[in-house]
Amino acid sequence: MDSLTQIILGAAVGEAVLGKKIGNKAMLYGAIAGTIPDLDVFSSFFTDTVTALETHRGFTHSIFFSVLFAPILAFIITRFEAYKNIKDWSWLFFWTFVTHPILDAQTTWGTQLFWPLDLRLAFKNIFVIDPLYTLPFLVFLILAMRQKKGAKKRRFYNNLGLGISSAYLILTLILKGFSYQKFTTALKLKNIDYRSMHTKPTPLNSILWSANVDTENAYLIGFTSFLDSQPIVFSSHPKNHELLGDLVHHPKMQRMIAISKGWYTINKEEDQLYFNDLRFGTMSSSADATNFVFKYKIEVTPNGTPFFIEVPKDKLEGIQLLSDLWIRIKGN
């Protein structure tokens, strides 16, 4: 999830664990701890693209990290804070650390919660930025913050924020199930044979959902809104995996394919190959779109090693996509 949401979650969890004893400091330290797992993004400054992608939401988003670093930070904090109970501080840091990846596991990228096991949890039931999740949560956190540390209303507001946000996550799982059923029905009516399908919400909402469908030679992308009145239309994106040639056998290419979970297409533009991670869709809602959200230029060193350069995203294209999606949310 986005940084603001993780700050709010961390603050609310910190308050739930220790707010009654140390007041707003629990929110402050919870908010700080809630952002610490995302410090793994700095690995991109020291490693290549593939390694950075493998590292992201890995070790720092694991239960192992939470267990290891919670008591360490608790020990450090008690060196200068008046409240000296290391056990209580450890619980604050543990729960703020571990709830961060649990929330991230609901998104498309997912998390390696059980690192070092090579298992990435990605339930894909909420977009990384969802105002319906974040804003009510923020309102109740502010209301709690304005109360005295021992006030019943403080705990009530904070628990209400945690409860409503958690209920919304459950709702998105239910909506995901309904959308999956709509997509499977549409594929059956169109007599489309497919191997597998993944569904996910589109940006900033849980009303409009998209599906990636794996067929023999192409991936299909479709959209359905709960306000639709017309049948689902699928766009086709050829896999073009054969364009990789012998590069497909290189270990680094295999790592990139593993990162995409096999959901990738290759396209060629003016003799330049591009690797498209299909899981996150395109920067346009049009059927013939080829500019994927995560698109990488494939370069090859003289010794035959491929390396990847992420293609920058066009802000105007992103704004247009949001405009198109807003129209599409209201139904076809």
C-alpha positions as CSV (number, residue, x, y, z in Angstrom):
1,M,0.0,0.0,0.0
2,D,1.0,3.7,-0.3
3,S,3.1,5.3,2.4
4,L,0.3,7.4,3.8
5,T,-1.9,4.3,4.4
6,Q,1.0,2.4,6.0
7,I,1.6,5.4,8.3
8,I,-2.0,5.5,9.4
9,L,-2.1,1.8,9.9
10,G,1.1,1.9,11.9
11,A,-0.2,4.8,14.1
12,A,-3.5,3.0,14.8
13,V,-1.8,-0.3,15.7
14,G,0.7,1.6,17.9
15,E,-2.2,3.3,19.6
16,A,-4.0,0.0,20.1
17,V,-0.9,-1.6,21.7
18,L,0.5,1.2,23.9
19,G,-1.7,4.3,23.6
20,K,-3.3,3.9,27.0
21,K,0.2,4.1,28.6
22,I,2.1,6.6,26.6
23,G,-0.6,8.5,24.6
24,N,0.3,10.1,21.2
25,K,3.8,8.8,21.4
26,A,2.4,5.4,20.6
27,M,0.9,6.8,17.4
28,L,4.2,8.5,16.5
29,Y,6.4,5.5,16.9
30,G,3.7,3.3,15.3
31,A,3.7,5.6,12.3
32,I,7.5,5.6,12.0
33,A,7.7,1.8,12.4
34,G,4.9,1.4,9.8
35,T,7.2,2.9,7.1
36,I,10.4,1.0,8.0
37,P,9.6,-2.2,5.9
38,D,9.5,0.0,2.8
39,L,13.1,1.1,3.2
40,D,13.9,-1.9,1.0
41,V,13.1,0.4,-2.0
42,F,16.6,1.9,-1.5
43,S,18.1,-1.3,-2.8
44,S,17.4,-0.1,-6.3
45,F,20.2,2.5,-5.9
46,F,22.8,-0.3,-5.2
47,T,21.7,-3.2,-7.4
48,D,20.4,-4.0,-10.9
49,T,16.7,-3.9,-11.8
50,V,16.1,-7.6,-11.4
51,T,17.7,-7.9,-8.0
52,A,15.9,-4.8,-6.8
53,L,12.6,-6.3,-7.9
54,E,13.4,-9.6,-6.1
55,T,14.3,-7.7,-3.0
56,H,11.3,-5.5,-2.9
57,R,8.7,-6.6,-0.3
58,G,11.1,-9.5,0.7
59,F,13.1,-9.7,3.9
60,T,11.8,-6.5,5.4
61,H,8.2,-7.6,4.8
62,S,8.5,-10.9,6.6
63,I,7.5,-12.3,10.0
64,F,11.2,-13.1,10.5
65,F,12.1,-9.4,10.2
66,S,9.3,-8.4,12.6
67,V,10.4,-10.9,15.3
68,L,14.1,-10.0,14.9
69,F,14.0,-6.3,14.9
70,A,11.1,-5.5,17.2
71,P,13.1,-6.2,20.4
72,I,16.2,-4.4,19.0
73,L,14.3,-1.2,18.4
74,A,12.5,-1.6,21.7
75,F,15.9,-1.8,23.5
76,I,17.1,1.3,21.6
77,I,13.9,3.3,22.4
78,T,14.1,2.5,26.1
79,R,17.6,4.1,26.3
80,F,16.1,7.6,26.0
81,E,12.3,7.3,26.5
82,A,10.8,7.6,30.0
83,Y,8.7,4.5,29.6
84,K,11.1,1.6,30.0
85,N,9.1,-1.6,29.5
86,I,11.0,-3.4,26.7
87,K,8.3,-6.0,26.4
88,D,5.6,-3.4,25.7
89,W,7.8,-1.6,23.2
90,S,8.6,-4.9,21.5
91,W,4.9,-5.7,21.0
92,L,4.4,-2.2,19.5
93,F,7.1,-2.7,17.0
94,F,6.3,-6.3,16.2
95,W,2.6,-5.5,15.5
96,T,3.4,-2.4,13.4
97,F,6.0,-4.3,11.5
98,V,3.9,-7.4,10.8
99,T,0.6,-5.6,9.9
100,H,2.5,-3.7,7.2
101,P,3.2,-6.8,5.0
102,I,-0.2,-8.3,5.9
103,L,-1.8,-5.3,4.3
104,D,0.6,-5.3,1.3
105,A,-0.3,-9.0,0.8
106,Q,-3.8,-7.8,-0.3
107,T,-2.2,-6.0,-3.3
108,T,-1.1,-7.2,-6.8
109,W,2.6,-7.2,-5.9
110,G,2.2,-9.1,-2.7
111,T,4.8,-9.8,0.0
112,Q,7.2,-12.6,1.1
113,L,5.6,-12.8,4.5
114,F,7.2,-16.2,5.1
115,W,10.7,-15.2,3.9
116,P,13.1,-17.0,3.4
117,L,10.6,-19.3,1.8
118,D,10.1,-18.4,-1.9
119,L,6.5,-17.7,-1.4
120,R,4.9,-14.4,-2.3
121,L,1.4,-13.8,-1.0
122,A,-0.7,-11.6,-3.4
123,F,-4.4,-11.8,-2.9
124,K,-5.1,-8.9,-5.3
125,N,-8.2,-7.6,-3.6
126,I,-7.2,-4.0,-3.2
127,F,-5.3,-1.4,-5.2
128,V,-2.2,0.1,-3.7
129,I,-4.0,3.4,-3.2
130,D,-7.7,3.2,-2.2
131,P,-9.3,6.2,-0.7
132,L,-12.3,4.2,0.6
133,Y,-9.8,2.3,2.8
134,T,-7.6,5.1,3.8
135,L,-9.8,8.2,4.4
136,P,-12.2,6.8,7.0
137,F,-9.2,5.2,8.7
138,L,-7.5,8.7,8.8
139,V,-10.6,10.4,10.1
140,F,-11.0,8.1,13.1
141,L,-7.3,8.2,13.9
142,I,-7.4,12.0,14.0
143,L,-10.5,11.8,16.3
144,A,-8.7,9.4,18.6
145,M,-5.6,11.6,18.6
146,R,-7.6,14.6,19.9
147,Q,-8.7,12.6,23.0
148,K,-6.8,12.3,26.3
149,K,-4.7,9.1,26.5
150,G,-7.0,7.5,29.1
151,A,-10.3,8.5,27.5
152,K,-12.7,5.8,26.5
153,K,-13.5,7.7,23.3
154,R,-9.9,7.6,22.3
155,R,-9.9,3.8,22.3
156,F,-13.4,3.7,20.7
157,Y,-12.4,5.9,17.8
158,N,-9.1,4.0,17.2
159,N,-10.8,0.6,17.3
160,L,-13.6,1.8,15.1
161,G,-11.0,2.9,12.5
162,L,-9.3,-0.5,12.7
163,G,-12.6,-2.3,12.5
164,I,-14.0,-0.4,9.5
165,S,-10.7,-0.7,7.5
166,S,-10.6,-4.4,8.2
167,A,-14.3,-4.8,7.2
168,Y,-13.5,-3.0,4.0
169,L,-10.7,-5.5,3.2
170,I,-13.2,-8.3,3.8
171,L,-15.7,-6.6,1.5
172,T,-13.1,-6.3,-1.3
173,L,-12.4,-10.1,-1.1
174,I,-16.2,-10.7,-1.5
175,L,-16.3,-8.3,-4.5
176,K,-13.3,-10.0,-6.0
177,G,-15.2,-13.3,-5.8
178,F,-18.2,-11.7,-7.6
179,S,-16.0,-10.2,-10.3
180,Y,-14.3,-13.6,-10.8
181,Q,-17.7,-15.2,-11.4
182,K,-18.6,-12.5,-13.9
183,F,-15.4,-13.1,-15.9
184,T,-15.7,-16.9,-15.9
185,T,-19.3,-16.6,-17.1
186,A,-18.2,-14.2,-19.9
187,L,-15.4,-16.5,-21.0
188,K,-17.8,-19.5,-21.1
189,L,-20.4,-17.6,-23.2
190,K,-17.6,-16.6,-25.7
191,N,-16.3,-20.2,-25.8
192,I,-12.8,-19.0,-24.8
193,D,-10.5,-21.8,-23.7
194,Y,-8.1,-20.5,-21.0
195,R,-5.5,-21.9,-18.7
196,S,-5.8,-19.6,-15.7
197,M,-7.1,-16.2,-14.8
198,H,-6.3,-13.5,-12.2
199,T,-8.6,-10.7,-11.2
200,K,-7.7,-7.4,-9.5
201,P,-9.3,-4.0,-8.8
202,T,-8.5,-1.0,-11.0
203,P,-6.9,2.1,-9.5
204,L,-8.5,3.9,-6.5
205,N,-11.7,1.8,-6.3
206,S,-13.2,-1.6,-5.8
207,I,-16.1,-1.2,-8.3
208,L,-14.3,-1.7,-11.6
209,W,-12.3,-4.9,-11.8
210,S,-9.9,-6.2,-14.5
211,A,-8.9,-9.8,-15.4
212,N,-5.8,-11.2,-17.0
213,V,-6.6,-14.4,-18.8
214,D,-3.9,-16.9,-20.0
215,T,-4.7,-18.5,-23.4
216,E,-2.4,-20.6,-25.6
217,N,-0.8,-17.8,-27.6
218,A,-2.0,-14.6,-26.0
219,Y,-3.1,-13.0,-22.8
220,L,-6.6,-11.4,-22.7
221,I,-7.4,-8.4,-20.6
222,G,-11.0,-7.5,-19.7
223,F,-12.9,-5.1,-17.4
224,T,-16.1,-5.3,-15.6
225,S,-17.9,-2.8,-13.4
226,F,-20.7,-3.7,-11.0
227,L,-22.6,-1.0,-12.8
228,D,-22.2,-2.6,-16.3
229,S,-25.2,-3.3,-18.5
230,Q,-23.3,-4.7,-21.5
231,P,-21.2,-7.9,-21.9
232,I,-17.5,-7.9,-21.1
233,V,-15.1,-7.2,-23.9
234,F,-11.6,-8.8,-23.9
235,S,-8.6,-7.3,-25.6
236,S,-5.9,-9.7,-26.8
237,H,-2.1,-9.3,-26.3
238,P,0.1,-11.8,-28.1
239,K,2.7,-13.4,-25.8
240,N,5.5,-13.2,-28.4
241,H,7.8,-15.2,-26.1
242,E,9.6,-16.6,-29.1
243,L,11.1,-13.1,-29.8
244,L,13.5,-13.7,-26.9
245,G,15.3,-16.5,-28.8
246,D,18.2,-17.9,-26.8
247,L,17.9,-15.1,-24.2
248,V,15.0,-17.0,-22.6
249,H,17.5,-19.5,-21.2
250,H,19.7,-17.0,-19.5
251,P,19.5,-17.1,-15.7
252,K,18.8,-13.4,-15.4
253,M,15.9,-13.6,-17.9
254,Q,14.6,-16.6,-16.0
255,R,14.7,-14.5,-12.8
256,M,12.7,-11.8,-14.5
257,I,10.1,-14.3,-15.8
258,A,9.9,-15.7,-12.2
259,I,9.3,-12.2,-10.9
260,S,6.4,-11.7,-13.3
261,K,5.0,-15.2,-12.3
262,G,5.1,-16.0,-16.0
263,W,2.6,-13.3,-16.8
264,Y,4.6,-11.3,-19.4
265,T,4.6,-10.4,-23.1
266,I,7.4,-9.4,-25.3
267,N,7.1,-6.7,-28.0
268,K,9.5,-5.3,-30.6
269,E,9.7,-1.7,-31.5
270,E,12.3,-0.6,-34.1
271,D,14.5,-3.7,-33.4
272,Q,14.3,-3.1,-29.7
273,L,12.8,-5.7,-27.4
274,Y,10.7,-4.9,-24.4
275,F,9.6,-7.0,-21.5
276,N,6.1,-6.2,-20.2
277,D,4.9,-7.4,-16.8
278,L,1.3,-8.1,-17.5
279,R,0.1,-8.3,-13.9
280,F,-0.3,-4.5,-13.5
281,G,-2.1,-3.9,-16.8
282,T,-1.6,-1.1,-19.4
283,M,-1.4,2.7,-19.1
284,S,-4.5,2.9,-21.3
285,S,-7.9,1.3,-21.2
286,S,-8.1,1.0,-25.0
287,A,-8.1,-2.5,-26.5
288,D,-5.0,-2.0,-28.6
289,A,-2.8,-0.5,-25.8
290,T,0.8,-1.8,-25.7
291,N,2.3,0.6,-23.1
292,F,2.2,-1.5,-20.0
293,V,2.5,0.0,-16.5
294,F,5.7,-2.0,-15.9
295,K,7.6,-2.1,-19.2
296,Y,11.3,-2.8,-19.4
297,K,13.7,-2.2,-22.2
298,I,15.9,-5.3,-22.8
299,E,19.6,-4.5,-23.4
300,V,22.3,-7.1,-23.8
301,T,25.9,-6.8,-22.8
302,P,28.7,-8.0,-25.1
303,N,29.0,-11.2,-23.2
304,G,25.3,-12.0,-23.8
305,T,23.9,-11.0,-20.4
306,P,20.5,-9.3,-20.5
307,F,19.7,-6.3,-18.3
308,F,16.5,-4.3,-17.9
309,I,15.8,-0.6,-17.9
310,E,12.3,0.4,-16.8
311,V,10.6,2.6,-19.3
312,P,9.5,5.9,-17.6
313,K,5.8,6.4,-17.2
314,D,4.1,9.4,-18.9
315,K,2.3,11.5,-16.3
316,L,-0.2,12.8,-18.9
317,E,-0.9,9.2,-19.9
318,G,-1.5,8.3,-16.3
319,I,-4.0,11.2,-15.9
320,Q,-5.8,10.1,-19.1
321,L,-6.0,6.5,-17.7
322,L,-7.6,7.7,-14.5
323,S,-10.1,9.8,-16.5
324,D,-10.9,6.8,-18.7
325,L,-11.3,4.5,-15.7
326,W,-13.6,7.0,-14.0
327,I,-15.9,6.9,-17.0
328,R,-15.6,3.1,-17.2
329,I,-16.5,2.7,-13.5
330,K,-19.9,4.1,-14.2
331,G,-20.7,1.2,-16.5
332,N,-20.6,0.4,-20.2
